[in-house]
């Protein structure tokens, strides 16, 4: 079960973060709409995995070629972003 802050984090991460913004940089920090730091990629990796379906291995810099194109497409399903990915 998620706390209300975690639920809010889930919505913000799900809605506004593009997949390449999660997997490409070594470090990513997340902030709420009122500029409160939610955490970074490392501290939120399990939540990021649960929200996006992206394996922790990939979030930690693993090789994309270890995953099929179909698996990678699944990471984009149901996502809402401001711009097309």
N, C-alpha and C positions, 0 to 999 in steps of 0.2 A: 504494500500500500504506500502511496506517495503522500507526503505532506502537502499542504497548500502551496508552499514555496516551490516544492519540486514539481507540482502540477503546473504551476505558472512557468517554471523553467522549461518543462516539456513543451508547452505551447510555443514559447519564444524560440526555442531551438528548432523545433519542428517547422515552424512557419517561416522563419527568416534566414535560416542558414542553408546555403547551397552545399551539396555534397563535396564539391572540390574545395570549398572553404574549410571543410572538416578534415579531409585526408591529405591535402597538399602541404600545408604548413606544419612545421615541427611543433609550433606552439600557437594556441588560439585561446583568447580570453573571451568570456561571455559576460555581458552586462545587461541588466534589466532596462526597461524603457525609461526608468528614473535614475539611470546611471549607477545603480548598485551592482557591484561585482558579484556574479553568480558563481564563478569558478573558472578554471582553465580546462583545456582539453584533457590533461592528465587526471585532474581531480574529478572530472565529470565523465570519464571514459565509459564506465558501466552504464550510466544513464544515457549517454549518447548512443551506445550500442542498442539499448532497449528501445529508444525513441526512433532511431533511424534504421535499425537492422544491420548497420555496418559492423562487421566483425571487429572486435577489439584489436586483433592482429593488424588490421588495416589502419585503425586509428593510431596505432603505435608506429606506423611507417612501413608495414609489411607490403609485399609486392602485389599489385593488382593482378598480375598475370597468374597468380595462384588461385584466382577465382574466375569462373566462367563469365562470359558476357551476360548470360541469363541471370546469374546471381547478382551481378553488378546492377543490372536493370531493376531488379527487385528492390534495391536500396532506394530507388527513386519513386516507387509506387506510393501513392497516397500523400505525396509531399506537396506542400503549398509554398511557393516562393514568389517574391515580387517580380522576378524576372525569370524567363525560361532557362532551364539548366542545359 
